[in-house]
Amino acid sequence: MMLPELATPAALGGLALGYALGSIPFGLILTKFAGLGDVRAIGSGNIGATNVLRTGRKGLAAATLLGDALKGTAAVLIACQLGEGPALAAGLGAFLGHLFPIWLGFKGGKGVATFIGVLLAFSPPALAVFAAIWLGLAFALKYSSLAALAASAATPLALWALGAPAQALLFLLLGLLLWWKHAPNIRRLASGTEGRIGQKG
């Protein structure tokens, strides 16, 4: 099966659109508007929903998760009007924008929510596979990071099995970036020091 053309003006436009949307730091914006200061000054220093949750505001964490996911969904759905190539480029751009936002010195989040949002736009069935693996492992082992890593690794295989090789290649790349951003979590998992879901202190 032929892969879509990515080196076109439309695809480059999709990449730029995706990056612009993906670089919106919802965690930082929402916590500042809530009067909680700079979320980068607490916990892990990350701008994602997990660190926002450390403020004690579950609603803000949920809003951050939703915003970080839907910016990826929006980028792909807008760009898909121009074809599969621009849509794939927009998905990549949104993910890169979240991980490396120019507005924050290229220091962004770890990408799980945006990965989910991009996947939602491309393939709800593959997202169902991701969710099933994440929920199963999170419930059984109580490690959110491990569940996300395993689910992201399975996503390209699910997309390939569903007959979407171009999307499978995109999510292979996104998954590798996600694993790279989770390197500290992987080290803690290996040493047995990673925090479990619901663990206090």
N, C-alpha and C positions, 0 to 999 in steps of 0.2 A: 504494500500500500504506500502510495506517495505521501510524503510529509508536506505540509503547507509551506509556502514561501514566506520566509521571515524577514528577508532583507529587502523590504519594500517601504516606500514612504508611509503607507497605511500602518504597517506593522511597527515602524519606528514611532509613529504617532500614538499607537496603542501602548507602546512601552512608556512613552512620556506621560500619557494620561494615567496609566497604572501607577507609575512612580509618584506622581503628584497626589493622587488619592491615597496611596499606601503610606505616604510620609506624614499624613495627618496624625499627630500624637494624641489620640483620644484620652489615654490615661492621664497625660500631663494636663491637657486642657480641662478635663472634667474635675480633677482634684483641685486645680487652681480656682476654678469657678465656684467650687464648694467651700473655698476658704481654707483648704488644708495644706496650702503651700506647694512646694515642688516634690512630687512623688519620688523623684530621683534621689532625694535626700534621706529616704527611709529604706529599710529592708535591703533588698538586693540592688537597689538603684535602678531597677528596670522600669520601663514605662507601661508594661503590660498589666493585664487584669489580675494576675496572681499577686503582684506587688501592690496594686491598688487595694486589694483585699486586706493587706496588712494595715491599712488605715482604719480598719474596723467598719468600713462602710460597704456592706454587701451590695447595696443598690448601685453604687458607683462602680464597683468591680464588674457587676453584670452589664452595666451600660458600656463600660470599656470593652468587655468581651464582644458585645454586640457590634459596637462601632468598628472595632478592629477586624471583625469578620466581614461585615457588610461593605466595608470599603473595597475589599477584594472582590466581593460579589458584584458590586456596582461597576467596577473597572472592567470586568470581563463582559458583563451584559451590555455595556455601552459599546465596547470595542467590537463585539461579535456582530454588530450591524454591518461591519466592514469585511467580515470574513473570519475564518478560523485562525489564520496567521496573526492578524491584529489582536484577536481575543487571547491567543496564547501569549503574545508579547505583553498584553495588558496584565495578564495574571502574573507573569514574571516580574513586571514592573511594580505591581502592587506589593508583592512579597519583598522585593529589594527595597522599596520605599519604606516599608515597615521596619526592616532590619537595619537599614542605613539611611535614616532621614537627614537630609542636608541641613534642615533647620536645627537639629540637635547635635551637630558635629559628627554625623553618621553613626551615632550611638542610639540604637533603637531597641525594639523588643526581640523576643525569641521566635516569633512567627507562627505559633500554633493556631491562634484565632484566625489570622489572615490566610493561612494554609486551608483551614476549614471553609472560610468564605469563598475562596477561589474554587475549591472543590465543589461547593454547593452550586456555583454557577455552571460548572462543566458537567457534573455527573452526580445527581442525587443518589443513584444506586451505589456508586463508589463511596459517597459520603456515609451511606448506611453501613457499609463494610467497615469504614474507619471508626464510626461510632460504636459498632458492636465490639470491635477489638478493644477500643479505649475503655468502654464501660466494663467489659469483662475483666480486663487486667486490673483496672483501677479498683474494682470491687474485690477481686481475689487477692491482690498483692498490696493494695493501698499506696502505690507509687504513681502519682500523676505523671511525672516525667517519663517513667518507663512505659506507661500506657501510651502516651503520645508518641514516643519514639517508635514503638512497635507498630502502632497504627499507621504512622507516616511511612514506614518501610513497606507495609503491605499495600499501600495505596497504588503505587505504579503497577503492581501485579494485578490488582483488581481492575484497573483501567485497561490493561492489556487484555485481560480475559473478557472484558466487555466490548472489545473491538475498537479501542481508541488509542492506537499506538502513539500518536503525536502528544496526546494528553498524558500518556504514561511517561514519555520522555520528559515532559515538563515537570511532572511531579517527582520523577527521579531526581532532577536537579534541585527542586524545592526541598525535597527530603534530605538531600545531602547538606544543603545549607542549614536546614533546621537542626540536623544532628551536630553540625559544627558549632552552632550557637548554643547547643546544650552540652558542650564539652565539660563544663564544670559539674553539671548534673550527672553525666556519665561517670566522671571520676568519683563523685560521692556515692553513686550506686555501686561501683566496684569496691569501694572501701567500706560500704555498709553504713555510711553516715548521711545518706540522703533522707530528708524528712518525708514522713508518710502522711497521707491524707488524714486530716483531723488531728494530727499530732500537735500537742501544745508545746510552746517554747522551743 
